[in-house]
Structures are given as C-alpha cells and as structure tokens.
Amino acid sequence: MRKEHVYYHHGINILRSSDPRVRRVRRQQHEPRAHGNKVWRSSLVLMDYLSDNPPRPKTQTLEVGCGWGAVSVLLAKQCQASVTALDIDSFAGAMVALHGQINHCKVNFLHRDFTTLDQPTLGNFQLIVGADICFWDHLVDPIIQMISSALSAGSQRLLIADPGRPPFWLIADHCVENFGAEILSRTIYTPCKTQKYILRIDNS
Ligand SMILES: C[S@@+](CC[C@H](N)C(=O)[O-])C[C@H]1O[C@@H](n2cnc3c(N)ncnc32)[C@H](O)[C@@H]1O
C-alpha cells in the first residue's frame, strides 16, 4: 500500500481520498452525498476512545452514519465485535467493503436512513456508535428519538462523537437532563492533533 494514500490509526489502515481504489469507487458509484467523502476526525477520536474502552468480544454493535466505516472496522478487528455499519448513502457501502478488505475483517453494511430504525431493530444492538452525525438542525429530534428508543429497547451504551456543532449540544443537553448522559472531551495527537466531544449514554 502506498504510504501517501493510506494512514494507520490504532492498527487500522485508513484510505485517503487520493487513493486509486477510492477514486475507482467514485467513478463506479456517484459522488458521496451528505458529507461521506472521507474519514472525519470525530471517527479518529472515537476510535481512540474505543481502543481504551473496548466493548466485550462479540458485542452486537451498530454504527449509524458510518461513512467509510473506520470505527466499525476498528470494532470488528480490534474488539472482535459483531458490527453492522449503516449509512443512507450507498457510496458508503463500497467504502466500508474496501476498508474491511484492506484490514482483513468483516463488517456488515446496511443501506438505510437511521431516522427510520424502529425500537425492535435498535434493541438488537448492545452498543450503538456514531461519529459526526449531528450536523443538520433537522436531525436533532430524530437522533434524540433514536437514542430514546434504543434505551427503551435495552441497548446498553450509545457513543456519539462530534466536533461540537450546535445540533450536537441540543442533543447532548437533552441526553444529560433526561438519560443521565455524560459529555467527554478527548484530544488525540496522531495522526493529527484534534479535540472532539463524545456523548456517552449508559442504560442504567
Ligand atoms: C460527516 S459524515 C461522517 C461519516 C463517518 N461517521 C465519519 O466520521 O467519518 C456523515 C455521514 O452520515 C450519513 N448520514 C447522514 N444522514 C443520514 C441518515 N439519516 N441515515 C443514515 N446515514 C446518514 C452520511 O451519508 C455520511 O456518511
């Protein structure tokens, strides 16, 4: 793998958009919609958190708005979780497959809108994660609804990483008040220096 097109984070190879395989997917599919055009830094911070706080092996895990699936690949490969990566954009499916392939691990992809997930479906997952998914105001209520349904259905933990955009704070404040959530600030120094927030909601 050519180094300038790939970087390494917590044992996972991550492709840059300049990689010829990424360019091929772009030609075969369409341009990514809804910002799924790279691995965002919130994912890198969430991967760092999960490396220090891994779920138990075989944990049934859902990543919502997975984009290129770096968090899912880390969970499957380093934590032996059973992972479903979900995104509204079919382009993400091709990128999740590519990252699974270069990292020699299996991640299931679900092409779906996370705002349509019902309670029984959410209840299949013990851990639900998402990175940089709170970027539009109209997503605030559906994300709160998804979190509430997942907790009612018995999901054990939800983790949402974000740069700290206004919709994230609306969701975070609601979850602190109503679900006893915590907001963690986390900084990583490699592969780049960046600080993000992680909303952690535990089902108690
Ligand atoms: C800013 S990107 C973040 C991608 C990835 N989580 C990361 O951190 O690299 C937002 C992702 O959410 C997806 N997305 C947006 N709205 C969605 C929805 N309603 N249901 C499922 N995925 C959605 C987009 O297609 C995109 O891949």
The ligand as an SDF file (V2000), in Angstrom:
LIG
                    3D

 27 29  0  0  0  0  0  0  0  0999 V2000
  -19.9690   13.8360    8.2670 C   0  0  0  0  0  0  0  0  0  0  0  0
  -20.2030   12.2200    7.6310 S   0  0  0  0  0  0  0  0  0  0  0  0
  -19.4300   11.2380    8.8930 C   0  0  0  0  0  0  0  0  0  0  0  0
  -19.0700    9.8680    8.3940 C   0  0  0  0  0  0  0  0  0  0  0  0
  -18.3240    8.9870    9.4030 C   0  0  0  0  0  0  0  0  0  0  0  0
  -19.1340    8.7210   10.5700 N   0  0  0  0  0  0  0  0  0  0  0  0
  -17.0110    9.6240    9.8100 C   0  0  0  0  0  0  0  0  0  0  0  0
  -16.9060   10.1110   10.9470 O   0  0  0  0  0  0  0  0  0  0  0  0
  -16.0880    9.6080    9.0040 O   0  0  0  0  0  0  0  0  0  0  0  0
  -21.9350   11.9110    7.9310 C   0  0  0  0  0  0  0  0  0  0  0  0
  -22.4120   10.5460    7.4320 C   0  0  0  0  0  0  0  0  0  0  0  0
  -23.7470   10.3360    7.8700 O   0  0  0  0  0  0  0  0  0  0  0  0
  -24.5010    9.7980    6.7900 C   0  0  0  0  0  0  0  0  0  0  0  0
  -25.9090   10.1690    7.0170 N   0  0  0  0  0  0  0  0  0  0  0  0
  -26.4540   11.4040    7.0190 C   0  0  0  0  0  0  0  0  0  0  0  0
  -27.7630   11.3500    7.3010 N   0  0  0  0  0  0  0  0  0  0  0  0
  -28.0560   10.0270    7.4870 C   0  0  0  0  0  0  0  0  0  0  0  0
  -29.2620    9.3130    7.8200 C   0  0  0  0  0  0  0  0  0  0  0  0
  -30.4050    9.9590    8.0060 N   0  0  0  0  0  0  0  0  0  0  0  0
  -29.1980    7.9670    7.9300 N   0  0  0  0  0  0  0  0  0  0  0  0
  -28.0150    7.3040    7.7480 C   0  0  0  0  0  0  0  0  0  0  0  0
  -26.8530    7.9250    7.4360 N   0  0  0  0  0  0  0  0  0  0  0  0
  -26.8780    9.2750    7.3090 C   0  0  0  0  0  0  0  0  0  0  0  0
  -23.9000   10.4220    5.5500 C   0  0  0  0  0  0  0  0  0  0  0  0
  -24.1820    9.7160    4.3680 O   0  0  0  0  0  0  0  0  0  0  0  0
  -22.4100   10.4140    5.9170 C   0  0  0  0  0  0  0  0  0  0  0  0
  -21.7850    9.2120    5.5400 O   0  0  0  0  0  0  0  0  0  0  0  0
  1  2  1  0
  2  3  1  0
  2 10  1  0
  3  4  1  0
  4  5  1  0
  5  6  1  0
  5  7  1  0
  7  8  2  0
  7  9  1  0
 10 11  1  0
 11 12  1  0
 11 26  1  0
 12 13  1  0
 13 14  1  0
 13 24  1  0
 14 15  1  0
 14 23  1  0
 15 16  2  0
 16 17  1  0
 17 18  1  0
 17 23  2  0
 18 19  1  0
 18 20  2  0
 20 21  1  0
 21 22  2  0
 22 23  1  0
 24 25  1  0
 24 26  1  0
 26 27  1  0
M  CHG  2   2   1   9  -1
M  END
$$$$
